[in-house]
Amino acid sequence: MADNAGPPKAALTLAEEFLVDVGQGRTAISDAARWAHARVEEGGADATMLALAHCHGSNAERMLHEWAAKEPWRAVLPQPYPFRAARLLVGGGAQMDTLHCLLPHEVFAGIWAGAPHVFEELFGSISERAYFWQEMGRTERELPQGHRAVEHQRWLREHPAMEFPPERRIPLGMHGDAGETPGHEKITAVSWGGLCRRGSTVDTRLLFIVVKDSQACGDRTYHQAYQVLSWSFQALVRGKYPATDEHGRRFGPAYHPERALLAGKPLAGVDGEHLCGAWTELRGDWQYLVQALGLKRHYGAHQVCHLCAARNVAGPLYLGDHFSGDPEGPLEDTMVGPYHVGPRAWEAKPGPVSPLTGLPGFSIWRCSFDLMHTLELGLLQRVIPAAMQGLMGYRPGPKAKAKAKGKAKAAVAKAQPKAAAAALQEPPLWGAGKMEVRCRAATAAYKKWARESKIPSSAIVKRVTCRWVQGQWPNISMEHAKAAALRKMLPWVASLARERTGTSEVATLRATCLAELEALDALYHRQPRFLSADQEQQAQRHCRTALEALAQLCRLQPQGPWRLVPKAHALHHIAWHSAMANPRVSHCYQDEDFIGRVKQLYTACHGATAPLRSLQRYCLGTAILLTAREQVYQGQRRSRAPPPPDGRAAAQRKGGRCSCQQRRQRLEQRPAGPEAGKGPTPEAARPGPGPARPQPGERMICAL
């Protein structure tokens, strides 16, 4: 797995900066057109600036996309592909409507034809592809003999892409997730990308579709979209353009004539030595896996796992009883094979099976749990506040117990022997004052540790609040701490717990649980994409020890604050299958960042046409960036100057953002013509001062 410093950043003209901002949802088309018109009136504008200045009025967006479709740089990405899908009507009922998506095989071919150097950035070089499949084969050989080794060998042997040499076989992954826009409208976005290189979010994720959940007719709409995705990946694994659509209808002069002319031609490379794309993994949180695959076994059911027979109710195969004793327990014997689609495996819901099972090389083991949503947004959201509750000496009173559990259950809890309750009491770590005072002291100690440990400010929790530790089952919501902040906070809480080791059985188990989770995260963080068999076994030991300690804490304190949730079992599976892919490399941090960018772009579009317009705007901005980077490789454009030193950059920022006045001054100093991308402009050729300062109440565009 290559870890690159990053691709070169191309210097863009002012008009290109405007278009990229439109394509990323940072600027409205009307604002960009108004600024372009002001630059045209001053003189010295290029053809792109002139075209942007003419996009005004109610048809501004349509005019912009019609002009962009004729530009050569726009050919790097295809036009959105229309397909029929069910759409939910406002008054009830459903009808067939047209949705749009960006076909992965056409995006694959367009980048190869229009930006071959950038193609290697996105999908890896020949040596990197060969290394990926070589490590995949090594993992196969090093796995202990048993069920996992047999199924992994079968997946590698029967994958349709294995008929291609490793250097022509590009591993691909896909991700899906639901998000909520600032207007409280829910959308679902699906993306895909190469796995050979680790890069920025923009370089490693490519958008497939955006679906408005309020117009989706249940699973029916998503299944029709996934049918198109599966058909496109079938073309990728063959490495050639398809001759029929997703329903088997043949392209012809009267039906997609431009695609009929390309049928049977290689997507990338010459015929006989062309490249192919191999589906390798599906990423997403647990909720998306349930929705996309139609899982019957999930976190809300009695049978919680689609990979084994674990149950969330007392009885045989209860997940809480599993974390004790021999690692080769009964649950490992019930693990399913990747090709099982029957009642013993992951059990689809009644009705049609998800079309994602038709992906070439589909394996249920390649649809594994995500470490970010399982550890950071699962266990740590509950383990850290439970540990802090004991360290801060919080104990819920009778009123709190009655409110959390009901008066009847509170009476039972109150009837526990006082000696047993006193044995669990600990002296508070930050004095015996009010809980608000202890929280302020804990916040000060945490921030001091964060400064000494050089934790980035974006990953520091703002404050430790009383809400963290109050209640019978404490929990930290994402409003108070994001996933990265909880992950960075774990070593601090573990160090505090180690200081109390030996004072009681609860304190020792708590320190063990936190220390093992910290060691597990550190092990994954230090390693590349493929782990050795020894590293996988070490990860399994850390995970099992932590979960055994957590299960014992739940037995010692059944009334709280410790809980054994289904995500604890999901973490066990992550450690058990980590040799196939390092969970810290295949996590969803960048995918979530990409979903945030899609939400920003979607919000900038009109609500009625946002699913289509967001795809068109995405193509607009991304095509400019890809073409500009390709021109840098070919020597036709200069690269962007390096950023200023840290001191100067900090002086230019106010509260983390560049002020509108500073952005306006930078805009006025930028040349408007094509010479902006080639080199410095002579003083005589520089344009005059920028447009007049907007009047009060007029919107000020911040394009850079």
N, C-alpha and C positions, 0 to 999 in steps of 0.2 A: 504494500500500500504506500503510495507516494504521498508525502506531506510537503506540499509546495509552498514557497513564500507568497505566491499569488501571481496571477497573470498581469501583463502590463496594462496600465490604465491609459487609454487613449485621450488625447486632448480634443475636445469637441468645440465646434463653433457655437455661437450664442443661440442660433436657431435650433441646433441639435440639442443643446441643453434644455431649451423650452420643450421640445418634443419628448425628450426623455422624462422630464418632469410630468408631462401629461400622461406618458405611458406608465408612470409609477404612482399616479394618483396624487401627486403633490401640488399640481397646478390645474386649474380649470382651463378648458380650451379657449373660452372667451377672454380670460386674462392674458394667456399667451398670445392670442391674436392681437389684443390691444397693444401689448408691448412691441410685438413685431411691427405693427403699423407705425408706431412711434419711431422705430429705428429706420423704417423705410423712408419716412418723411425727412429724416436727417441725411439720408444718402449713404451709399456704401454697403447696401444690403445684398446678400447673395440670393440665388434662386430659391433656396429653402425658406429664407426669411420672407421673400415676396409671396410664396405660396401660403405660408402660415398667416400672413397679414390679410389675405383674401378670405380666410375661413371665419366668417362672422355671420351673425343672424341666427335664426332658429335652426338652420340646416348646417351649422358650423361643423358638427362632428361628422356628418355624412360627407361633406365636401372634403374634410381632412383625410378621411379614409379612402375616398375615391382618388384623391391626388397621390396619397402614399402608395396605393396599389400599383401605380405606374412607374414608381421609382425603382431603380435597380437594386438598391439595398434592401427593399422590402421583400425580395424573393428569397431571402435567407430563411424566413419562416412562412409556412403556408397560410392560405386563407382558412378561416374556420369552416369545418365540415358540418353540413346540416344533416340531421337525422330525425326521424319521427319518434316521439315518446309521449307517454301519458302526462297530461297536465291537469292539475286540480283547479276547478272553477271556483269563483268567489261564492256563488250561491249554492254550491254543492254539486256533486257529480264530477265527471272527468271527461276529457276529450283529447284526441290526438293532436299534438302541436309539434312545432319544429324547435329542437334544441340544437346547440352548436358546441363543437369541441375542436381541439387541435390534435390531429391524429399523430401519435408518436412516430409512426414509420415515415410520415411526410416531414415532420420536424427533423428527424434523423437524417433523411436524405437531403433536405434543404441546407442544413448546416454543413454537411460534407461537401456539397457542390459550391456553396457560396463562401464558406469560411473554413477551409481544411485545417489551418493551423489552430483555430479555435476549437475545432472538432476534437483534436487531441487533448486540449485543455478540459473539455467536458467529459470525454469518454476514455481518456488514457491513451498512451502511446503503445506501440507494439510490445515493447518489453514489459510494460506495466500490465497489459492484458495477459501475457504469458505468465508473469509472476503470480497474478491473481489465481489463475487456474492451477498453477503448480502448487501453491499453498493450499488450495482447496483439496487437491489430491493428497498432499501430505497429511492434512487433517483426517482424511479418510483412512490412511494407513495407520495413524497413531491412535485412533479411537480404540478403546478396549473392546474386545470381541463381545458381541452381544446384540441386543435388539437395535440400538442406535447405529452401530457400525453397519449392520446389514441394510438398514433402511437408507442410510446416507450413501452407501455404495450403490444401491439400487437407483437412487435419485440421480446420481452422477452418470450412471451407465445408461439410463433410459431417457435422459433429457434430450429433446430433439436437436438442440444446438451442438451436441457432442460430435456430430458428423463433421463439423468445421474444425480446423486447427485452432489451438488456443489463442494464437496471435490475431486471429480473425473473429474471435468470439468475444463480444462485449457484454459484460454482466450489467444488468439493469435492475433497478428497484423502483417500487412505487409507494406512494404514501397518500393517505386520505384522512381528512379530519373535518369536523364541523366547527364553525365559528359564528360568533355573534357580532354584527356590525354595531357602530355607535347608535344607530336607530333601532336597536333591539330586533333586527331582522336576522334570522339564522340562515346561513349558507353552508354548503358542503363543497369543498375544493379537493380535487385529486391531482396529484403531480407525480412526476417520474424523473429519473436521471441515472447517470452512470455511477458505478461503485468503485472504479479503479483509483480515483483521485479524491482527495479531501480538499475542498476549497470553500469559497464564500457561498452564501445562500443563493445568490444570483447565478453563480457558475455551476451549481450542482443540482438545481431543481428546475424543471420545465413544466409548465402548466398544461393540464389536459382539459379540465372542464370545471365550471362553476355552476352549481345548481342552487336555485332559490328553494329552500325547504318548504316555504308556504305554498308553492306551486307544485311540489312533488306529490304524486299520487301514491304514497307509501313506497313499498319496495319495488313496485312495478316500474316507476320512473328510473330508479337507480339501476335496476336490472337491465333496462334497455341501454343505459349509458355504459354499463360494464360489458354488455355484449359488443358494443363498438370498440371498447378498449381491448377486449380479448381478441377480436378480429384483427385489430391493428398489431397486436403483439404476435399473432400468428404470421403476419407479413414480415415482422422484424426477425423472427427466428428463421424464416426462409431466406431473408436478405433480399427479397424482390417485391416489386409493386404487385398488389393483388389485382386480379382480373374481375372480381365480383365484389359487391358490397357485403355488409355484415349479415344480410339475409340470403345471400347467394345469388342475387340478381346481377347479371353481367353488365359491366360498363360498355357503353356503345356510343355511336354518334348522337343519339337522342338522350342519353343518360350519362352525365358526367363525361363528356367527350375528352376533356383534358386528362382524365385519369385512364380512359380507355387507351390513349396513345402511350401511356407509360406502363401498361400491364405487362408483367413478365420481365421488366428491365431491373438491373441491380439497383438497390438503394444507395449503396456506397461502395465504390471500387468498380473494377471491370468484371465482366462476366467470367466466372470460373475462379476468380480470386476476390470475390466481394465479401464484405463484412456482414455479420449477423448480430442481432441483439438477443441475449439470453435472459429471460426473467429469472430473478434469483431470490427476491424477498419482497414481502408486503409489510410495510410499517404502519403504525397507527396506534392510538390508545385502545383500550379494551372495548370501549363503547363502539368505536368505529368497526372493529373486527366483528362484533356481534351484528351490526347493521349491514356491513358489506357482505359477509359470508352467511348470514342468516343462522347464526349459532344458536342452538337450543341450550347448550351447556355454557353458562356464563355466570358472572358475579352475582346476579340476582336470582338464580335458581338454586335448587337443592344440589344438583350436580354442577359444580362451579367451573370445571375445567374442560376445554375441548381437546386437551392433549392426554388426559388420563381420566380415571374414574373417581377423582376426589369428590367428597361431599361436604357440604357446609352444615350438616345436621349430625347430631350424635348418632353413633352407630358404626358399622363397618366402614372403613376407608374415610373416617372423619379426618379432615386436614389437620386439626389440632393434635390428634393422636399420632400423626405421621412424624412429627419432629421430635422423635425420641427413639433411641435404640439404634439398630443397624441401618446404615445408609441404604443398603439394598432392601428397602422395605416393600410392602405390598403395592404401593402406588407405582413404583418403577415397573412392576410386572404388568400393570394395566395400561402402560403408555401405548398410544395408537401408532399405526404406521401412516406414512404420508399419503398413501393412496386409498385409505379406507374411507368410504362415504356411507357406511352403514350404521346401525344402531350402536355398535361397539365403539365407534369413533366419535366424531364431533357432531353428528346428528343435526342435519339441517331442519329448519322448521317445516311444518306442513306447507306444501305448495312448491313452486318451482325452485330448483337449486340455483344458487347464485352463479351467474355466468363467469365469475372470477375463477371458479373451479375449472373452467376451460382454458385458462392461461397455459401456454406451452410450458411444460415442466412444473405444473402446479404441485405443491406439496404443503400439507397442513403444517408441517414443521417449519416451513419458510414463512409462516404467518404467526410468528412468535410474539411474546409480550415485549413491551417497550420498557427499558430500564428507567427512563425519566418519569413516566407515568406510574411505574410500579414502586420504585424506591423513593425518589424525591417527592412525588405527588401522591404517594400511597403510604408507605411505612413511615417515612420521616415526618409527615404531617401529623402523625399520631404518636410516634415514639418520642420525638423531641419534646413536645409539651407534656407528655406523661412523665418523662424524666425531670423536666423543669418543675413539675408540680411537687415531686418529692424533694428536690434540691431546695426549693423555696419554702418548704414547710407548709404547703397549702393542704387543708383538709376541709371538705364540704361539710357544712353544718346540717342540722336536721331539716331546715327549710329548703336548702339547696337539694338535699336528697329527695325530699317530697316533690319538689318541682321537677326534678329530672326523671324520677322513676315512678311517681305516684305514691300516695300515702301508705298504701298497703305494703308495697315493697320496701318503702323507707322504714317502716316499723320492723320488718324482718332484719334489715341491715343494722338497725339500732340495737337489736337484741343480741348481736354478736358479743362474745366474751370481751370484756374490757381489756383483759390482759393481752389477747391476740391483737386488738386494735392498737394498744400501746406499743406492742413490739414492732409495728410498722411505722411508728412515728420517727421522724428525724429532726434534728435541730436545723432551723433554716440557715442557708448559706450566707444570706445578706441581712442578718439581724432579725429581730423579732417584732419589728414595727408593723405598720399597716402594709397591706399587699401592694398598694400603689408605691410606697417608699421602696419596698424590695424590688419592684419592677424597674424603678429608676436606677437603683444600684446595679441591677443585673444588666441593664442597657449600657451603663457607663463601663462596666467591666468587659462586656462583649465588644464594644466599639474600640476600647483600648487594645484588646487582643487582635481585632481585625486590622488596626493600623500597624501593629507590630508584625502581623503575618502578611501584610501587603495585599489584603483582599481588595479587589476592584470595588469602587464605590457602587457600581451597578449591582453587585452581588452581596451587598450588606443590608441586613434587615434594619429598618429604621428604628424600631424600638421593640422591647419586650413588654407586652401589654398584659393586663390582668385577664383579659379574655382568653389568653393562651392556656392558662392553668386552671381556670374556673370550670366547675361542672364535674360531673361524674366521668365523662369520656372527653377529655380535652382534645382540641383539634385546632390546627393552624390553617386558616383558609388562604387562598391565593391573593386575597385582598391585602393580607399582612405580609406575606412572604412568597416570592416566586420559587420555582424549582431550583434555580441556580443559587439563590440565597440560602435555602435550606441545606443544599449540598455543602456549601462553604461553611455553614454554621455547625455542621455535625462534628468536626474535630474539636471545637470549643466545648460543646456539651459533653463530648466523650472525655475530655481532659478533666472537667469538673466531676464527672461520675467516677473517674479513677481515684480522685482524692478521697472518696467515701468508701472505697473497696475494703471489705472486711468488717465494716461496722455492723452489717446485718446481711442476711441472706438475700434480701431484696436489693440492697445496694450492690452486692457482688454480681448478681445476675444482671442488673441494670448496666453496670460498667462493662460486663462481658458482651452484652447485646450491642451496645453502642460502639465498642472497640472493634468488634468483628465486622459491623457494617462499615465502619471507617476503613478497615483494612481491605474489605471487598471492593469498595469504590476506588481506593488507591491502586489496587492491583489492576483493575480494568483501565484506569487512567494512564498507567505507564506503558501499556502494551499496544502493539499494532492491531490490525484488524483480525489476524488469525493468531490464536493462542495455541501453545503446545499442550500436550496431554497433561504434563505436570502442572502447568499453570491452571488448566481447567480443574484438576483435582484440588489444587489449593483454593480456588474460588469456591468450589463445592464445600470444602471444609469450613471456610469463613461463613458462608451462607447458612449451612446447617447448624453451626454453633450459635450463630445469632438468633436463628428462629427457634432453636431449642430453648435458649434463655428466655426468649419472648413468651413461648408457650408455658414455661415454668412460672414466669411472672403472672401470667393470666390465671394460673391455678392458685397461686398464693394470694392474689388480690382479685377475686372474682367480681367484686363490686366496683372495680375501676382502680386506676385509670388505664390499665393496659388492655389492649384488644388484639385478637388475632383475626385479621380481616382476610378475605380471599386474595388480596394482592400479596400477602405473605407467601401463599402457595405459588402465585405467579413468579415471585422472585426465585423461588426454588427451581422452577423450570428454566428461568434465565440462566442460573448458574449451571444447571445440568446440561444445557445445550450451548454453552459459551464457546466451545471449541470451534463450532461452525462459523461464528462471527462474534467478535468482541462486542458485548452490549454497549460499551461506552463509545464505540465507533459508529454503530448502527442505531444510536438513539435518535430521538425526534426533536432535539433542540433546534436544529436548523430548519426542520420541517415546520415546527411551530412558528419560527420566524418568517418563513415563506407564507404561511397562512395569514399572519399579520399583515404582510405586504399585500396579499390578495384582498383582504378586507378593506385596506385603505384604498386600493384601486377600485373595488366594487362600490364603496361609498361615494366616490367621486363621480360615478355615472348616474344617469337617470334611473329611478327604481324600476320603471316598466321594461326597460331594455338593458338593464345592468348585466345579466349573464352573457349576452353577446358583446356589448360594448366593452366590458372588462377584458374579454379575450382580444378584441381588436386593439385596444389601447396597450395591452401587454405586448402584443406583437410589434406595435409601433416603437415602443421604447426599447425592447430587447433586440429588435433587428438593427437599430442604430448602434447600440453598444457592441453587438457581435461584429458588424461590418467595420466599425472603427477600430476594434482590436485586430481584426484581420489585416487592415491597412497598415497598422503599426508593424506587424510581422513582415509585411511586404515592402516596408520602407516608404510607403505613400503618405504616411501621417506620423507626426511626432507623438511621443508619449507624454503623458501629463507630468508636470514638474512635481518633485517630491513635496510633501506637506511641510509647513514651517516648523521650526523647533517648538518644543512643548511650551516654553515660556511665552513665545509670541502667540501661539495658538490659544493659550489660556487667556492672554490679554485681549484677544479678539472676541472672546465669548462672554456673554452675560447670562448667568444662570444656566449654562450648558447649551445655549443657543446663540447663533450669530444674529445680531440685531438687524432689523430691516434697513436701517440707515447704512450699515456696513455692507450689506448685500447689494444695496442700490449703488454704492460707490464702486464695488467690484464689477457690477454689470456695466457701468459707464466706462470702465477702463478696458473692457473686453472688446476686441474687434468683432464685427458682425459678419464679415465675409469668410470665404473658404481659407484665407490665409491664417485664420486662427488655428487651424489644425496642422499647419506646415511649419510655422516658425514665427519668430518675432516680427511684428509689423513695423515698418518705418514710421517715424513720427509724422511725416507729411501725409501718410496714408491713413492715419488713425482717424476714426470718426470724431465728431464734435461732442459737446456735452450731452448727457442723456436727457430723457424727457423731463418735463417739469414735475415738481413734487406734487403728488395728488392732493386734492382738496380734502378738508375734513369730511369724513363719512365715505370717501371713496376707497375701495379696497386696494391694498398695496400688495403686489405680487412679489413673492420671495422665491425666485426660480433657482438660485444656486445654493 
